[in-house]
Amino acid sequence: MRLFMTQRDPRITYILRQGDTPLILAQRLCAWCGHAPELEIDLALANVGLDLLGQARNFLGYAAELLGPPHSEDTLAFGRDEREFHNLLLAEQPNGGFNDTLVRQFLLDAYHLLLHRELSRSRDPRLAAIGAKSLKEAEYHLRFSRGWMVRLGDGSETSHQKIQQSLDALWRFTAELFHADDNEIELAERGIAVDPRQLQQPWQALVSETLQQATLTLPQQPAFRFGGKQGQHTEHLGFMLAEMQFLQRAYPDSRW
């Protein structure tokens, strides 16, 4: 699908970015269903994934309305190629072990809490409504992931080591969360979007406080990865989309 790429409304690109990250993260989390280390965690990850999927539907549905026919939330989710997705690179990283999934989730939960809090004040009524609804979900998502970060970080020697290793490995993707391009800056100045640069300081404070409680060390990363917002992804997204989009690709416009 390439039709939407001809659109020049920066608001559409911004909305797609906000929808793609929870969509991809939801797919990752739901892959844990039936495989998590405990039944409680299995259910929790699936529920968080379903919340994120609902957020993705809200954003993609809005983008589809702005684009007009033949676009829909389904065509945007299942009809775009890898380079047409604008999710953050952190969201597409493999699940790995529970420690990897937990760290990825915590870093994004902290970001989403701050993002949706600001988005709920958007001058775009639709974005403000989505932000307000998503904020309520982000609050208990963070409560879950933060609790486990502290429990495992300040737990046994093995759990501490695993969480620290995951944190060190994923930290290189965190700078992208706060990278703003001209599109976001323009929309933020109009009161429509959130300038991600304004989220960095409170995010760092929230994360640092949690890491201190978890007796974890803040990574010192010399190099960071960018590009997800512009459609330049890691090798992991293509494989995931091939599985996620198979049915619609094989049988276009199929219905249950």
C-alpha positions in Angstrom: 0.0 0.0 0.0 1.5 3.3 -1.1 -1.6 5.6 -1.5 -1.2 7.2 1.9 2.4 8.1 1.2 1.2 10.8 -1.2 -0.5 12.6 1.6 1.3 15.7 2.9 -0.7 16.4 6.1 2.0 16.1 8.8 -0.8 15.2 11.3 -1.4 11.9 9.5 2.3 10.9 9.8 2.2 11.8 13.5 -0.9 9.8 14.2 0.5 6.8 12.4 3.6 7.0 14.6 1.5 7.0 17.7 -0.5 4.0 16.4 2.4 1.9 15.1 4.3 1.6 18.3 1.5 0.1 20.4 0.5 -2.1 17.5 4.0 -3.6 17.2 4.4 -3.8 21.0 1.1 -5.5 21.4 2.1 -8.2 18.9 5.3 -8.8 20.8 3.5 -9.1 24.2 0.7 -11.4 23.0 3.3 -13.8 21.7 3.9 -14.6 25.4 0.4 -16.1 25.8 0.8 -19.6 27.0 4.6 -19.2 27.4 5.1 -16.8 30.4 6.9 -18.1 33.5 3.8 -17.9 35.6 0.1 -17.9 34.9 -0.4 -14.5 36.5 2.3 -13.0 34.3 0.9 -14.7 31.3 -2.5 -13.1 31.9 -1.0 -9.7 32.7 1.1 -9.5 29.5 -1.8 -10.6 27.4 -4.0 -7.9 29.0 -1.4 -5.2 28.5 -1.0 -6.3 24.9 -4.8 -6.1 24.4 -4.8 -2.6 25.9 -2.1 -1.5 23.5 -3.9 -3.1 20.6 -6.9 -1.0 21.5 -4.8 2.1 21.5 -3.4 1.2 18.1 -6.9 0.8 16.7 -7.9 4.3 18.0 -4.9 5.9 16.4 -5.0 4.0 13.1 -8.8 4.4 12.8 -8.3 8.1 13.1 -5.5 8.1 10.5 -7.7 6.1 8.2 -10.6 8.6 8.5 -8.2 11.4 7.6 -6.8 9.5 4.6 -10.3 8.5 3.4 -11.2 5.4 1.3 -10.0 2.8 0.7 -8.0 3.1 4.0 -9.2 1.5 7.2 -7.5 0.5 10.5 -7.1 -3.0 9.0 -5.4 -1.9 5.7 -3.0 0.3 7.7 -2.1 -2.6 10.0 -2.0 -5.4 7.5 -1.4 -3.7 4.2 1.7 -1.6 4.7 5.3 -2.7 4.1 8.1 -2.5 6.6 9.4 0.8 5.4 5.9 2.3 5.8 5.7 1.6 9.5 6.8 4.4 11.9 7.1 2.6 15.3 9.9 3.2 17.7 12.8 0.7 17.3 12.5 -0.3 20.9 9.0 -1.7 20.4 10.1 -4.1 17.7 13.0 -5.7 19.6 12.5 -9.5 20.2 10.9 -10.8 23.4 14.0 -12.8 24.4 13.5 -13.9 28.0 11.1 -12.5 30.5 13.9 -10.1 31.6 14.2 -8.6 28.1 10.5 -8.2 27.7 10.1 -6.6 31.1 12.9 -4.0 30.6 11.5 -3.2 27.1 8.0 -2.8 28.6 9.1 -0.7 31.5 11.1 1.8 29.4 8.1 2.2 27.0 5.5 2.3 29.8 7.3 5.2 31.4 7.5 7.0 28.1 3.8 6.3 27.3 2.6 7.6 30.7 4.3 11.0 30.0 3.3 11.0 26.3 -0.4 10.4 26.9 -0.6 12.8 29.8 0.6 15.6 27.5 -1.4 14.3 24.5 -4.6 14.5 26.5 -4.2 18.3 26.4 -3.9 18.4 22.6 -5.9 21.0 20.7 -7.1 18.1 18.4 -10.1 16.8 20.3 -9.8 13.3 18.9 -6.1 13.0 19.9 -6.9 14.5 23.3 -9.6 11.8 23.9 -7.3 9.0 22.8 -4.6 10.4 25.0 -6.9 10.6 28.0 -8.1 7.0 27.6 -4.6 5.7 27.0 -3.3 7.5 30.1 -5.5 5.5 32.4 -4.1 2.3 30.9 -0.5 3.5 30.9 -0.7 4.1 34.6 -1.4 0.5 35.6 0.9 -0.8 32.8 3.8 1.1 34.5 2.7 -0.1 37.9 3.1 -3.6 36.7 6.4 -3.3 34.9 7.9 -1.0 37.5 7.0 -3.4 40.3 8.7 -6.3 38.5 11.8 -4.2 37.8 12.2 -3.6 41.5 11.4 -7.2 42.5 13.9 -8.8 40.1 16.5 -6.1 40.2 16.6 -6.2 44.0 16.0 -10.0 44.1 18.5 -12.8 43.7 22.0 -12.4 42.2 20.8 -14.2 39.1 17.7 -12.1 38.6 19.7 -8.9 39.2 22.3 -9.9 36.6 19.7 -10.8 34.0 17.8 -7.5 34.3 21.0 -5.5 34.2 22.1 -7.2 31.1 18.7 -6.6 29.4 18.9 -2.9 30.4 22.4 -2.5 29.0 21.3 -4.2 25.7 18.1 -2.2 25.2 19.3 1.2 26.4 20.7 2.2 22.9 17.2 2.4 21.6 15.9 4.9 24.2 17.3 8.2 22.7 14.9 7.8 19.8 12.0 8.2 22.2 12.9 11.9 22.5 14.1 12.7 19.0 11.9 15.3 17.4 11.8 16.0 13.6 10.4 19.0 11.8 7.0 17.3 11.6 6.6 16.8 15.3 8.0 20.3 16.1 5.6 22.0 13.8 2.6 20.1 15.2 3.8 20.7 18.8 4.0 24.4 18.1 0.3 24.3 16.9 -0.7 22.5 20.1 -1.6 19.3 18.3 1.3 17.0 19.0 3.6 16.4 21.9 7.2 17.6 21.6 9.1 14.4 22.7 12.1 16.5 23.8 10.0 17.8 26.7 9.5 14.3 28.0 13.1 13.3 28.3 13.9 14.9 31.7 10.8 13.6 33.5 11.3 10.2 31.9 14.9 10.1 33.0 13.9 11.1 36.5 11.2 8.3 36.7 13.5 5.7 35.3 16.5 6.7 37.5 14.3 6.5 40.6 13.1 3.0 39.7 16.6 1.8 38.9 17.8 3.1 42.2 15.1 1.2 44.0 15.9 -1.9 42.0 19.7 -1.5 42.7 20.4 -1.4 39.0 23.0 0.8 37.3 22.0 3.4 34.7 23.8 2.3 31.4 26.4 4.6 29.9 25.6 4.1 26.2 28.2 5.7 23.8 26.0 5.2 20.7 22.2 5.2 20.1 20.0 3.9 17.3 17.5 6.0 15.4 15.3 5.7 12.3 12.1 3.9 13.3 9.9 7.0 13.0 11.2 7.4 9.5 10.6 3.8 8.5 14.2 2.6 8.9 13.9 -0.5 11.1 16.0 -3.2 12.6 16.0 -6.7 10.9 13.4 -7.9 13.4 10.4 -6.0 12.1 10.2 -7.6 8.7 10.0 -11.1 10.1 7.4 -10.1 12.6 5.2 -8.4 9.9 5.5 -11.4 7.6 3.8 -13.5 10.3 1.4 -10.8 11.5 0.2 -9.9 8.0 0.1 -13.3 6.4 -3.7 -13.9 6.3 -4.5 -10.5 4.8 -1.7 -10.8 2.3 -2.7 -14.3 1.2 -6.4 -13.6 1.2 -6.9 -9.8 0.7 -10.1 -8.3 2.2 -11.0 -11.6 3.9 -13.7 -11.6 6.6 -14.5 -13.9 9.4 
